[in-house]
Amino acid sequence: MSAATRGDRGLLLTLIAILAAAASLTPIRNYDYWWHLKAGEWILEHRAVPRVDPFSFTRAGAPWVDHEWLSQALLFLGHRTIGPEALVFLKAIGVALLCVVMAAHLRRAGCGAAAGAALLMTTLLGAAVRLDVRPELATLLLAPLLVDVALRAREREDGRWLLLVPPIVILWANLHPGAVVAPVLLAAGWAGTAIAAVAGRTAARPFSRRLGLATLAAAVAVGVNPYGFKLYAVPFEISGLLHRLPSANLEWDWPRPASFPVFWMTLIATVALCAWRPRRVDPFATPILLLAGLLAARHLRNVGLFFVLLPYGAGAPLAALAGACRARLAASSGGAWWSGGGTAAAPRVRVSFVAGAALLAAGVPLLAWLPPGITWGIGVAPANEPAAAVDFLDRERVGRRLFNDVRFGGYLIWRRYPEVPVFIDGRNEVYGPLMEEIFAALKEAPRWQALLERYAVDAALLRYPPTLQKVLMPAPGGGPPIPAERAFAAVYFPKQDWALVYWDDTAMIVVRRSPEYDKVIARCEYRSIHPDDWRYLAAGVRAGDIPPEPIMMEIDRKLAEDSTCERARGLRRLFESASGHAGPGGPFAAPAGAGAPPTGPAAADAAGIR
């Protein structure tokens, strides 16, 4: 290997490492992180895996297949010993090592610097949104490793490599239920290999036989976990439950083209590439990639799986396309200036290397620009840790039977279990009957109140949902009711029954108006401002039906308690504008450094409130 070649590879590997770091150095943003930690702590304390739900008061004792138990134990140990920041760095190291393995495969597949860089850049751009510190990371790391091991067995004509398949699948099955796709993916690769063998590729015949046995071994290996072959039923049970609910679960919904353009463009390009020269596709890896693409087109949660398999399934056909392009360029230009040795007067330009380096360098800004986009950082994302709100619950001793938004359930388990069980969290398989009950109750106010009373709910920890609820408001003078849109909290936790006692940028807390909470309400209630129902209040202020002074006083009170609250700052600017008293000389001057208050519809956008 020449010094120039070594230098080229070194620079490309450096750029790959930088892009891998940019794609994976993102804060922990999944809300389930917290209950995974508590489950890991429970497992280590009890030296067993849970068989029934220990965390909630709504589904206590319900059957629970904790299909991520080993990930949870490892996450808890990591969180306690090295911290969430270090876990993010470990994630980045794992992704970088995976890229090195992928790059080695692409070289063996015949991809030059440009083709290899294009595939690795696309892989990281597409998979970045799924690269979080969560059990799914095991699937994103082990699925391509499984394919790589099988390809090495074929390339080296050494079936001993396939002996690694069962251990990989066993480890995978205890880390994440995505292991159930392992035998399915291998079966797709085996089918493609068998067809190639029948079509006359003699080299595929011995590998086909060995691969068939490895596929059967993988199917059995999935069952080597504390719950056995029940693991196979988990994805179908969750999918069936979520399809019965009226509101779609984003992870189980299909990826919208506007939100995931890289996925759809890549899938279409992959299909076109395979159709261009079907005999140049890899009979093992390409069927696996196409199957993963079908799964990803059906469920957003599988998008990451498709992208981490992309270098394996698309490497061979892309290498063929790149070779055809090189041959055409050489024929049209003589090839001396870009492909071969060159001369002292006309030195060789390494076009493939330059193109590959440019692609990898462009990947970092593309990560931030292309939807769905990522946010860089380490540790836990701020909105994923409603610590201040839970501090209030503990300080004021409220919410012994707390209704909570599902996104906050995991953190409540982490902070308050076992003293205070949770209402609901992200374990869909546990809360199926409860979710059906909730959606049915949301259709009628009496049924909703009956649900809250049935579970003796005394307080609620709520987020700021992006959608509004359609309601009928009483008309002045006893006329017909007027249709209106109100915030969720205002409709389902009405002011006459519930008091708003806390809010910040992440959450709100309301408590039931009962003698138990009289002192808390007297000391903490916000009677005029509602940080979630600001649209209705602002419209009332503009129309002159709601006085702005009490609202502004309570916003100032919040800012006095927490001067960093962006929602309070935004609401202050909004109501200054709505009341017509904005500006330096008005009675409601904006806080220092807040800038000129916007007017009209731009007020809400500038305030950062939705």
C-alpha positions in Angstrom: 0.0 0.0 0.0 1.4 3.3 -1.1 1.9 6.3 1.3 -0.8 8.2 -0.7 -3.3 5.4 -0.3 -2.6 5.1 3.5 -3.0 8.9 3.8 -6.3 8.8 1.9 -7.6 6.0 4.0 -6.5 7.7 7.2 -8.2 11.0 6.2 -11.4 9.2 5.2 -11.6 7.2 8.4 -11.1 10.5 10.4 -14.0 12.1 8.5 -16.1 9.0 9.1 -15.3 9.2 12.8 -16.3 12.9 12.9 -19.6 12.2 11.1 -20.3 9.2 13.4 -19.7 11.4 16.4 -22.0 14.1 14.9 -24.7 11.6 14.3 -24.5 10.0 17.8 -23.5 12.7 20.2 -27.1 13.6 20.9 -28.7 13.9 24.4 -30.9 11.2 25.8 -34.3 12.2 24.6 -36.5 9.0 24.9 -38.9 9.3 27.8 -38.7 5.5 28.6 -35.1 5.9 29.7 -36.2 6.5 33.3 -38.4 3.5 33.8 -35.7 1.4 32.1 -33.3 2.6 34.8 -35.8 1.7 37.6 -36.5 -1.7 36.0 -32.8 -2.4 35.9 -32.5 -1.4 39.6 -35.4 -3.6 40.5 -33.8 -6.6 38.6 -30.5 -6.2 40.4 -32.1 -5.8 43.8 -34.4 -8.8 43.4 -32.0 -10.9 41.3 -34.9 -11.8 39.1 -36.8 -10.4 36.1 -40.3 -9.1 36.7 -43.3 -11.2 35.6 -46.0 -8.7 36.6 -46.1 -4.9 36.7 -44.7 -3.6 39.9 -44.7 0.1 39.1 -48.3 1.4 38.6 -51.5 1.6 40.6 -53.7 1.2 37.6 -52.3 -2.1 36.3 -50.5 -3.5 39.3 -50.0 -7.2 39.0 -50.8 -7.3 35.2 -48.6 -9.7 33.2 -45.4 -8.1 31.9 -42.9 -9.6 29.6 -39.9 -7.4 30.3 -38.2 -8.1 27.0 -35.3 -5.6 27.5 -34.2 -6.7 31.0 -30.5 -7.0 30.2 -30.3 -3.6 28.6 -32.1 -2.2 31.7 -29.6 -3.7 34.1 -26.7 -2.4 32.1 -28.2 1.0 31.7 -28.8 1.3 35.4 -25.3 0.3 36.2 -23.9 2.7 33.7 -26.2 5.6 34.9 -25.1 5.1 38.5 -21.4 4.5 37.9 -20.4 6.7 35.0 -23.5 8.9 34.4 -25.7 9.6 31.4 -23.0 11.9 29.8 -20.6 9.0 29.6 -23.4 6.7 28.3 -23.8 9.1 25.3 -20.0 8.9 24.7 -20.2 5.1 24.8 -23.0 5.2 22.3 -20.9 7.3 20.0 -17.9 4.9 20.3 -20.2 2.0 19.4 -21.5 3.8 16.3 -18.0 4.7 15.3 -16.8 1.1 15.6 -19.8 -0.1 13.6 -18.8 2.4 10.8 -15.3 0.9 10.8 -16.8 -2.6 10.3 -19.0 -1.3 7.5 -16.2 0.5 5.8 -14.1 -2.7 5.8 -17.1 -4.5 4.2 -17.5 -1.8 1.5 -13.8 -2.2 0.6 -14.3 -5.9 0.2 -17.4 -5.3 -1.9 -15.4 -3.3 -4.3 -16.7 0.2 -3.4 -14.2 3.0 -4.0 -13.9 6.0 -1.7 -16.8 7.9 -3.3 -19.3 5.0 -3.3 -18.3 3.9 0.2 -18.5 7.5 1.6 -22.0 8.0 0.0 -23.3 4.9 1.6 -21.8 5.6 5.1 -23.0 9.2 4.9 -26.5 8.1 4.0 -26.5 5.5 6.7 -25.6 8.0 9.4 -28.0 10.7 8.1 -30.9 8.3 8.1 -30.1 6.3 11.3 -29.2 9.4 13.5 -32.8 10.0 14.6 -32.9 6.5 16.1 -29.4 6.5 17.7 -30.4 7.1 21.3 -29.4 5.6 24.6 -32.1 3.0 24.7 -32.4 -0.8 24.3 -33.1 -0.3 20.5 -29.4 0.6 20.1 -28.7 -3.2 20.6 -30.7 -3.9 17.4 -29.0 -1.2 15.5 -25.5 -2.5 16.4 -26.2 -6.3 16.3 -28.3 -6.6 13.2 -25.5 -5.3 10.9 -22.9 -7.4 12.9 -25.0 -10.5 12.2 -25.1 -9.8 8.5 -21.3 -9.0 8.5 -20.5 -12.3 10.1 -22.6 -14.3 7.6 -20.9 -12.4 4.7 -17.5 -13.3 6.1 -18.5 -16.9 6.3 -19.4 -16.8 2.6 -16.4 -14.8 1.5 -13.9 -17.0 3.3 -15.8 -20.2 2.6 -15.5 -21.0 6.3 -18.7 -22.1 8.0 -17.2 -21.6 11.4 -18.1 -18.0 11.2 -21.8 -19.0 11.2 -21.2 -20.5 14.7 -21.3 -16.9 15.9 -24.9 -16.5 14.8 -26.6 -18.2 17.8 -24.6 -16.3 20.5 -25.3 -13.0 18.8 -29.0 -13.7 18.6 -29.1 -14.9 22.2 -27.5 -11.7 23.4 -29.7 -9.7 21.2 -32.9 -11.4 22.5 -32.1 -10.4 26.0 -31.2 -6.8 25.1 -34.1 -5.9 22.8 -37.1 -7.7 21.2 -35.9 -6.6 17.8 -34.1 -9.9 17.9 -37.3 -11.5 16.5 -36.4 -10.1 13.1 -33.0 -11.9 13.1 -34.3 -15.3 11.8 -36.7 -13.4 9.4 -33.8 -11.4 7.9 -31.6 -14.5 7.7 -34.4 -16.4 6.0 -34.7 -13.6 3.4 -31.0 -13.8 2.8 -31.1 -17.6 2.6 -34.0 -17.5 0.1 -31.9 -15.1 -2.1 -28.9 -17.3 -1.8 -30.9 -20.5 -2.6 -32.3 -18.8 -5.7 -28.8 -17.8 -6.8 -27.6 -21.4 -6.3 -30.4 -22.7 -8.5 -29.6 -20.0 -11.1 -26.2 -21.5 -11.5 -23.9 -19.6 -9.0 -22.1 -22.7 -7.8 -20.3 -20.8 -5.0 -23.6 -20.1 -3.4 -24.6 -23.8 -2.9 -22.5 -24.8 0.1 -23.1 -21.4 1.7 -26.9 -21.9 1.2 -26.9 -25.1 3.1 -24.9 -23.7 6.0 -27.0 -20.5 6.1 -30.2 -22.6 6.3 -28.9 -24.3 9.4 -27.8 -21.0 10.9 -31.3 -19.5 10.2 -32.9 -22.4 12.1 -30.4 -21.9 14.9 -31.3 -18.2 15.1 -35.0 -19.0 15.3 -34.3 -21.2 18.3 -31.8 -18.8 19.9 -34.5 -16.1 20.1 -36.2 -18.2 22.7 -33.2 -18.3 25.0 -34.4 -15.6 27.3 -36.3 -15.6 30.6 -39.7 -15.5 28.8 -38.9 -18.1 26.2 -40.7 -18.0 22.8 -43.2 -15.5 24.2 -40.8 -12.9 22.8 -42.1 -13.6 19.3 -45.6 -12.4 20.3 -44.5 -9.1 21.7 -44.4 -7.0 18.5 -47.7 -8.4 17.2 -49.4 -7.7 20.5 -48.2 -4.1 20.7 -49.0 -3.4 17.1 -52.5 -4.9 17.4 -53.2 -2.9 20.5 -52.0 0.4 19.0 -54.0 -0.1 15.8 -57.2 -0.5 17.9 -56.6 2.9 19.5 -58.0 6.0 17.8 -54.8 8.0 18.1 -51.7 6.8 16.3 -48.5 6.0 18.1 -45.8 7.9 16.3 -43.2 5.1 16.5 -45.6 2.6 15.1 -47.0 4.9 12.4 -45.5 5.0 8.9 -42.7 7.6 8.2 -44.2 10.6 6.5 -42.2 11.7 3.4 -42.2 15.3 4.6 -40.6 14.3 7.9 -38.4 11.5 6.6 -37.3 12.5 3.1 -33.9 10.8 3.4 -35.6 7.4 4.0 -37.9 7.6 1.1 -35.3 8.9 -1.4 -32.9 6.2 -0.2 -35.5 3.4 -0.5 -36.5 4.5 -4.0 -32.8 4.8 -5.1 -32.0 1.4 -3.6 -34.9 -0.3 -5.5 -33.9 1.5 -8.7 -30.2 0.4 -8.2 -31.2 -3.2 -7.7 -33.5 -3.1 -10.7 -30.7 -1.6 -12.9 -28.6 -4.7 -12.8 -30.3 -7.4 -10.8 -27.5 -9.9 -11.4 -25.1 -7.6 -9.6 -27.0 -7.5 -6.3 -25.8 -9.5 -3.4 -28.0 -12.5 -3.2 -27.8 -12.6 0.6 -27.5 -9.0 1.8 -29.8 -7.2 -0.7 -33.0 -9.2 0.1 -32.3 -8.5 3.7 -32.1 -4.8 3.0 -35.2 -4.8 0.9 -37.1 -6.6 3.7 -35.9 -4.0 6.2 -37.0 -1.3 3.8 -40.5 -2.8 3.7 -40.6 -3.0 7.5 -39.4 0.7 7.8 -42.0 1.9 5.3 -44.7 0.3 7.5 -43.4 1.4 10.9 -41.2 4.4 11.7 -39.4 2.5 14.5 -37.7 0.3 11.8 -36.2 3.2 9.9 -32.9 2.8 11.8 -32.7 -0.9 11.0 -33.0 -0.1 7.3 -30.2 2.4 7.3 -27.7 0.3 9.3 -28.2 -2.5 6.8 -27.8 -0.2 3.8 -24.0 -0.6 3.3 -24.4 -4.4 3.1 -27.4 -4.6 0.8 -26.5 -1.7 -1.5 -22.7 -2.0 -1.5 -22.3 -4.5 -4.4 -24.8 -2.9 -6.8 -23.4 0.6 -6.1 -19.9 -0.7 -6.7 -21.1 -2.0 -10.1 -22.6 1.3 -10.9 -19.5 3.2 -9.9 -17.4 0.9 -12.0 -19.6 1.5 -15.0 -19.3 5.3 -14.5 -15.5 5.0 -14.2 -15.3 3.0 -17.4 -17.4 5.6 -19.3 -15.4 8.5 -18.0 -12.1 6.7 -18.9 -13.4 6.0 -22.4 -14.5 9.6 -22.9 -11.5 11.4 -21.5 -8.6 9.0 -21.9 -8.5 8.5 -18.1 -5.0 9.8 -17.5 -6.0 12.8 -15.4 -8.2 11.1 -13.0 -7.9 7.3 -12.9 -4.4 6.2 -13.6 -0.8 7.1 -13.1 -0.7 10.6 -14.6 2.5 12.4 -15.5 4.7 15.1 -13.9 3.1 17.7 -16.2 -0.4 16.4 -15.6 -0.5 14.7 -12.1 -3.2 12.2 -11.3 -6.3 13.7 -9.5 -7.8 11.2 -7.1 -11.4 12.0 -8.0 -12.9 9.2 -5.9 -11.0 10.2 -2.8 -11.9 13.9 -3.2 -15.6 13.1 -3.8 -15.6 10.8 -0.8 -14.0 13.3 1.5 -16.5 16.0 0.3 -19.5 13.8 0.9 -18.4 12.9 4.4 -17.6 16.6 5.2 -21.0 17.6 4.0 -22.7 15.1 6.2 -22.4 17.1 9.4 -24.3 20.2 8.2 -26.8 17.9 6.5 -27.6 16.3 9.8 -28.7 19.6 11.2 -30.5 20.7 8.0 -32.4 17.7 6.8 -35.6 16.7 8.6 -36.3 15.3 11.1 -33.1 17.0 12.3 -31.1 16.3 15.4 -29.9 18.3 18.5 -26.4 17.9 19.7 -25.5 17.5 23.3 -24.6 15.0 26.0 -26.5 13.7 29.1 -30.2 13.9 29.3 -32.2 16.3 27.1 -33.8 19.1 29.3 -37.4 18.4 28.3 -36.9 14.7 29.2 -36.4 15.4 32.9 -39.3 17.2 34.6 -37.2 17.5 37.8 -38.6 20.8 39.0 -42.2 19.7 38.7 -41.5 16.5 40.6 -39.6 18.4 43.2 -42.8 20.5 43.7 -44.9 17.3 44.1 -42.5 16.0 46.7 -42.1 19.3 48.5 -45.9 19.9 48.8 -46.7 16.3 49.3 -49.3 16.2 46.5 -50.2 13.6 44.0 -50.4 10.4 45.9 -52.7 9.2 43.2 -51.3 11.2 40.4 -52.7 11.2 36.8 -49.8 11.8 34.5 -49.0 12.3 30.8 -47.5 9.1 29.5 -44.3 10.9 28.6 -43.7 11.7 32.3 -44.5 8.2 33.6 -41.0 6.9 33.3 -39.4 9.8 35.2 -42.1 9.5 37.9 -41.2 5.8 38.3 -37.5 6.7 38.6 -38.1 9.4 41.2 -41.1 8.2 43.2 -41.3 4.4 43.1 -41.9 2.5 45.4 -43.4 5.2 47.6 -45.8 6.5 44.9 -46.9 4.2 42.1 -47.5 5.7 38.6 -50.7 6.1 36.6 -49.2 5.2 33.2 -45.9 5.1 31.4 -44.5 4.0 28.1 -45.0 0.2 28.4 -47.8 -0.2 25.9 -48.0 -3.9 26.4 -48.9 -3.4 30.0 -51.4 -0.6 29.7 -53.6 -1.8 26.8 -56.9 -2.0 28.7 -56.2 1.3 30.4 -55.4 3.1 27.2 -58.6 1.8 25.6 -60.5 3.0 28.7 -58.8 6.4 28.5 -59.7 7.0 24.9 -63.3 5.9 25.5 -63.5 8.3 28.4 -62.2 11.2 26.5 -65.3 11.2 24.3 -67.6 12.2 27.1 -67.0 14.4 30.1 -69.0 12.2 32.6 -67.1 9.1 31.6 -63.8 11.1 32.0 -64.7 12.2 35.5 -65.8 8.7 36.4 -62.4 7.4 35.3 -60.6 9.9 37.5 -62.8 9.0 40.4 -62.5 5.3 39.8 -58.7 5.6 40.3 -59.1 8.2 43.1 -56.9 10.7 41.2 -56.1 13.7 43.4 -53.7 15.6 41.1 -52.3 15.6 37.6 -48.9 16.2 36.0 -49.6 17.4 32.4 -47.6 18.4 29.4 -48.4 21.0 26.8 -50.0 19.0 23.9 -49.8 20.6 20.4 -53.5 20.0 19.6 -56.6 21.7 21.0 -60.0 20.3 22.0 -63.3 21.3 20.4 -65.9 22.4 23.0 -69.2 24.3 23.2 -69.0 27.5 25.2 -72.1 29.1 26.8 -73.2 32.1 24.8 -73.9 35.5 26.5 -77.6 36.1 27.2 -78.5 32.4 27.1 -78.1 32.0 23.3 -77.0 28.8 21.5 -73.6 27.5 22.6 -70.6 28.8 20.7 -68.0 26.3 19.2 -64.5 27.0 20.5 -61.2 25.3 20.9 -59.6 25.0 24.3 -56.5 23.4 25.7 -56.6 19.8 27.0 -56.0 20.8 30.6 -58.7 23.4 30.5 -61.3 21.0 29.2 -60.5 17.8 31.1 -59.3 19.4 34.3 -61.8 22.4 34.6 -61.1 25.2 36.9 -64.1 24.7 39.0 -62.8 21.2 40.1 -59.1 21.5 39.7 -56.6 24.2 40.7 -53.4 25.0 38.8 -50.7 25.2 41.4 -47.4 24.8 39.3 -46.1 25.3 35.8 -42.8 25.6 34.0 -41.4 25.1 30.5 -42.1 21.4 30.6 -45.1 20.6 32.7 -48.1 21.8 34.7 -49.6 20.5 38.0 -53.2 20.7 38.9 -54.7 19.4 42.2 -58.3 18.5 43.0 -60.2 21.1 45.0 -60.6 19.1 48.2 -60.0 19.9 51.9 -56.8 17.9 51.7 -55.2 20.5 49.4 -56.8 23.7 50.7 -53.5 25.0 52.1 -51.6 24.2 48.9 -54.2 25.9 46.7 -54.4 29.0 48.9 -50.6 29.4 48.7 -49.8 28.3 45.2 -52.9 28.6 42.9 -52.7 30.5 39.6 -56.2 31.8 39.2 -56.0 33.9 36.1 -53.1 32.7 33.9 -53.3 29.2 32.2 -50.0 28.5 30.4 -51.7 25.9 28.2 -54.9 27.8 27.4 -53.2 31.0 26.3 -54.9 31.2 23.0 -58.4 31.4 24.6 -57.1 33.9 27.2 -55.4 36.1 24.6 -58.5 36.2 22.4 -60.5 37.3 25.5 -58.0 40.0 26.3 -58.1 41.3 22.8 -61.9 41.3 22.8 -62.0 43.1 26.1 -63.8 40.2 27.8 -60.9 39.3 30.1 -58.9 41.8 32.1 -55.2 41.5 31.4 -53.9 42.9 34.8 -54.4 39.7 36.9 -52.9 37.6 34.1 -49.8 39.8 34.0 -49.5 39.8 37.8 -49.4 36.0 37.9 -46.9 35.9 35.0 -44.7 38.3 37.0 -45.1 36.1 40.0 -43.8 33.1 38.0 -40.9 35.1 36.7 -40.0 36.2 40.2 -40.0 32.5 41.2 -38.1 31.3 38.1 -36.6 34.0 35.9 -35.4 31.4 33.4 -38.9 30.2 32.4 -39.1 30.8 28.7 -42.8 30.1 28.5 -43.5 32.8 31.1 -41.3 35.3 29.2 -43.2 34.5 26.0 -46.6 34.7 27.6 -45.6 38.1 29.0 -44.8 39.4 25.6 -47.9 37.9 24.1 -50.3 39.4 26.7 -48.6 42.8 26.5 -49.4 42.7 22.8 -52.9 41.4 23.3 -53.7 44.1 25.9 -52.4 46.9 23.7 -49.9 48.0 26.4 -46.7 46.8 24.8 -43.7 49.0 24.6 -41.3 50.8 26.9 -43.9 53.2 28.2 -46.7 50.7 28.9 -47.7 49.5 32.3 -46.5 46.0 31.3 -42.9 46.6 30.2 -41.1 43.5 28.9 -38.4 41.9 31.0 -34.9 43.2 30.4 -33.3 41.5 27.5 -36.6 40.2 26.1 -36.5 42.4 23.0 -39.5 44.1 21.4 -42.7 42.2 21.9 -44.2 40.8 18.6 -47.7 41.5 17.5 -50.4 39.5 15.8 -50.0 35.8 15.1 -46.2 36.1 15.2 -46.5 36.7 19.0 -46.9 33.0 19.8 -44.1 31.9 17.5 -41.7 34.5 18.9 -42.7 33.4 22.4 -41.8 29.8 21.6 -45.2 28.6 22.9 -47.5 26.2 21.1 
